[in-house]
Amino acid sequence: MEPCNDWNEHLDTVLESKGDFKKECLEEMFVNVRDAAYQIIERKGATYYGIGMSLVRITKAILNNENSILTVSAYLNGEYGQKDVYIGGPAVINRVGIREVIEIELNEKEKEQFNHSVSVLKETMNPVI
């Protein structure tokens, strides 16, 4: 299956155009990614190996001025209709850190889920800030 490189198309639209796509597979991928940390903890007792590897990759992108697109927690200042929150998403990483947040088009369900995540983060952080 070819990678999805067109930021203007929804992932499910791109995948549906492929003959071997099943919507259930996308849901299964979501659950697997969401629960990956629990599986790692169950097997290894911790997730710090994955965190370490992620930090190595981000550091390499910064030191080599790669302009790589990586999923990182980035500050939103209007992207996705949200402000004043750090949340995970695609961003271009180079020697200045986050050069820009890449705002991909979300369908209505994805927008609802994203906005819910932002609300949960803000509610969780309110007592601390």
C-alpha positions in Angstrom: 0.0 0.0 0.0 1.4 3.5 -0.9 1.9 6.0 1.8 -0.6 8.9 2.2 1.4 12.0 1.1 -1.5 14.3 0.1 -2.3 16.5 3.1 -5.5 17.7 1.4 -7.1 14.2 1.5 -8.5 12.4 4.5 -6.7 9.2 5.4 -9.9 7.1 5.1 -10.6 8.7 1.6 -7.1 7.8 0.4 -7.3 4.3 1.8 -10.8 3.7 0.4 -9.4 4.5 -3.1 -7.1 1.5 -2.7 -8.7 -1.9 -3.5 -7.5 -3.7 -0.4 -8.8 -1.2 2.2 -11.2 -2.2 5.0 -12.6 0.4 7.4 -12.2 -2.1 10.2 -8.5 -2.2 9.6 -8.2 1.6 10.3 -10.2 1.2 13.6 -7.9 -1.7 14.5 -4.8 0.4 13.8 -6.2 3.2 16.0 -6.8 0.8 18.9 -3.3 -0.7 18.4 -1.6 2.7 18.5 -3.7 3.9 21.4 -2.9 0.8 23.5 0.7 0.3 22.4 2.1 1.8 25.7 0.1 -0.6 27.8 1.5 -3.5 25.7 5.0 -2.3 26.1 4.7 -1.9 29.8 3.2 -5.4 30.1 6.1 -6.9 28.3 9.1 -4.7 29.4 7.8 -3.1 32.5 8.3 0.5 31.1 8.0 2.6 28.0 11.2 4.6 28.4 12.9 2.6 25.5 10.4 4.0 23.1 10.6 7.5 24.5 14.4 7.3 24.2 14.2 6.3 20.6 11.8 9.1 19.9 14.1 11.6 21.5 17.0 10.3 19.4 15.0 10.8 16.2 13.9 14.4 17.2 17.4 15.3 18.2 18.8 14.0 14.9 16.3 16.1 13.0 17.3 19.2 15.0 21.1 18.7 14.8 21.0 17.9 11.1 18.6 20.6 10.2 16.5 18.0 8.4 13.1 19.8 8.0 11.6 16.4 8.8 7.9 15.9 9.4 7.5 14.3 12.8 4.7 13.8 15.2 5.5 15.9 18.3 3.6 17.8 21.0 3.4 21.4 19.6 2.0 24.6 20.8 -1.2 25.6 18.8 -1.8 29.2 18.2 -4.9 29.0 16.0 -4.1 25.7 14.1 -7.1 23.4 14.1 -9.1 26.2 15.7 -7.3 25.8 19.0 -5.1 28.1 21.0 -2.9 28.0 24.1 -2.5 24.2 24.2 0.3 21.7 23.5 -0.9 18.7 21.7 0.5 16.0 19.4 0.4 16.4 15.7 2.6 16.6 12.6 5.2 19.4 12.5 8.3 20.3 10.5 11.4 19.9 12.8 14.8 21.6 12.0 17.6 23.4 13.9 15.1 25.9 15.4 13.0 23.1 16.8 9.4 23.3 15.5 9.6 25.3 12.3 5.8 24.9 11.7 2.8 22.9 12.7 1.3 21.1 9.7 -2.4 21.5 9.8 -4.0 18.5 8.0 -7.7 18.6 7.1 -9.8 16.6 9.5 -13.2 15.1 8.8 -16.1 15.9 11.3 -15.5 12.9 13.4 -11.7 13.6 13.6 -12.5 17.3 14.5 -14.8 16.1 17.3 -12.2 13.7 18.7 -9.4 16.3 18.4 -11.5 19.0 20.1 -12.4 16.5 22.9 -8.7 15.7 23.4 -7.9 19.5 23.6 -10.7 19.9 26.2 -9.4 17.0 28.3 -5.8 18.4 28.2 -7.0 21.9 29.2 -9.2 20.6 32.0 -6.3 18.5 33.3 -3.8 21.3 33.2 -6.1 24.0 34.6 -5.3 23.3 38.3 -1.6 23.2 37.5 -1.4 26.4 35.5 
